[in-house]
């Protein structure tokens, strides 16, 4: 279980950081400074990492036997700024509370 949690935690952090960079650095640069380059690079990286995040969240959710609604909300957390950090913290607390780490 600890390996699945570690994978999920890493991807939640990286996906969250990439989304913040995309939303608060690259998008303003595109629309305010007319520089679309960062959006294409960071957006592509976030898109790829988000797909890997979905796989790791699914893996963790299956191992913890989460309900589909909870799993869906955790997966959606990678699309809302700061939400992946909150979801990661709650998932980590749940795993520790179950004594599986």
C-alpha positions as CSV (number, residue, x, y, z in Angstrom):
1,X,0.0,0.0,0.0
2,X,2.8,2.4,0.8
3,X,4.2,2.2,-2.7
4,X,0.8,3.1,-4.3
5,X,0.4,6.0,-1.8
6,X,3.9,7.3,-2.6
7,X,3.2,7.2,-6.3
8,X,-0.1,9.0,-5.8
9,X,1.4,11.6,-3.5
10,X,4.2,12.4,-6.0
11,X,1.9,12.7,-8.9
12,X,-0.7,14.7,-7.0
13,X,2.1,17.2,-6.0
14,X,3.6,17.4,-9.5
15,X,0.2,17.7,-11.2
16,X,-0.9,20.4,-8.8
17,X,2.3,22.4,-9.3
18,X,2.0,22.1,-13.1
19,X,-1.6,23.2,-13.0
20,X,-0.7,26.2,-10.8
21,X,2.1,27.1,-13.3
22,X,-0.3,26.8,-16.1
23,X,-3.1,28.8,-14.5
24,X,-1.1,31.5,-12.9
25,X,2.0,31.9,-15.0
26,X,1.6,30.5,-18.5
27,X,-2.0,31.7,-19.1
28,X,-1.4,35.3,-18.0
29,X,1.7,35.3,-20.2
30,X,-0.3,34.1,-23.2
31,X,-3.1,36.7,-22.8
32,X,-1.3,39.6,-21.3
33,X,2.2,39.4,-22.8
34,X,1.1,37.6,-26.0
35,X,3.6,34.8,-25.5
36,X,1.8,31.4,-26.2
37,X,5.0,29.3,-25.8
38,X,4.7,28.6,-22.1
39,X,1.1,27.4,-22.4
40,X,2.0,24.9,-25.1
41,X,4.9,23.5,-23.1
42,X,3.4,23.6,-19.6
43,X,-0.1,22.6,-20.9
44,X,1.3,19.6,-22.7
45,X,3.3,18.5,-19.7
46,X,0.3,18.9,-17.4
47,X,-1.9,17.0,-19.7
48,X,0.5,14.0,-19.8
49,X,1.1,14.1,-16.1
50,X,-2.6,14.4,-15.4
51,X,-3.2,11.1,-17.3
52,X,-0.5,9.4,-15.1
53,X,-2.1,11.0,-12.1
54,X,-5.4,9.4,-13.1
55,X,-3.8,6.0,-13.3
56,X,-2.2,6.4,-9.9
57,X,-5.4,7.7,-8.3
58,X,-7.3,4.7,-9.8
59,X,-4.7,2.3,-8.5
60,X,-4.9,3.8,-4.9
61,X,-8.7,4.0,-5.0
62,X,-9.0,0.3,-6.0
63,X,-6.6,-0.7,-3.3
64,X,-8.5,1.3,-0.7
65,X,-11.9,0.2,-2.1
66,X,-13.1,3.8,-2.5
67,X,-16.6,4.3,-3.7
68,X,-16.9,5.5,-7.3
69,X,-18.0,9.0,-6.3
70,X,-15.0,9.5,-4.0
71,X,-12.6,8.1,-6.6
72,X,-14.1,10.5,-9.2
73,X,-13.7,13.5,-6.9
74,X,-10.1,12.6,-6.2
75,X,-9.5,12.2,-10.0
76,X,-11.1,15.6,-10.7
77,X,-8.9,17.2,-8.1
78,X,-6.1,17.3,-10.7
79,X,-8.1,19.8,-12.7
80,X,-8.8,22.4,-10.0
81,X,-5.9,24.6,-8.7
82,X,-4.9,23.6,-5.2
83,X,-7.4,20.7,-5.1
84,X,-4.8,18.0,-5.7
85,X,-2.9,19.1,-2.6
86,X,-6.1,18.8,-0.5
87,X,-7.0,15.4,-2.0
88,X,-3.5,14.1,-1.4
89,X,-3.5,15.2,2.2
90,X,-6.9,13.5,2.9
91,X,-5.9,10.3,1.1
92,X,-2.7,10.2,3.1
93,X,-4.5,10.7,6.3
94,X,-7.0,8.0,5.4
95,X,-4.3,5.5,4.6
96,X,-2.5,6.3,7.9
97,X,-5.8,6.1,9.9
98,X,-6.4,2.6,8.4
99,X,-2.9,1.6,9.5
100,X,-1.8,0.5,6.1
101,X,1.5,2.5,5.9
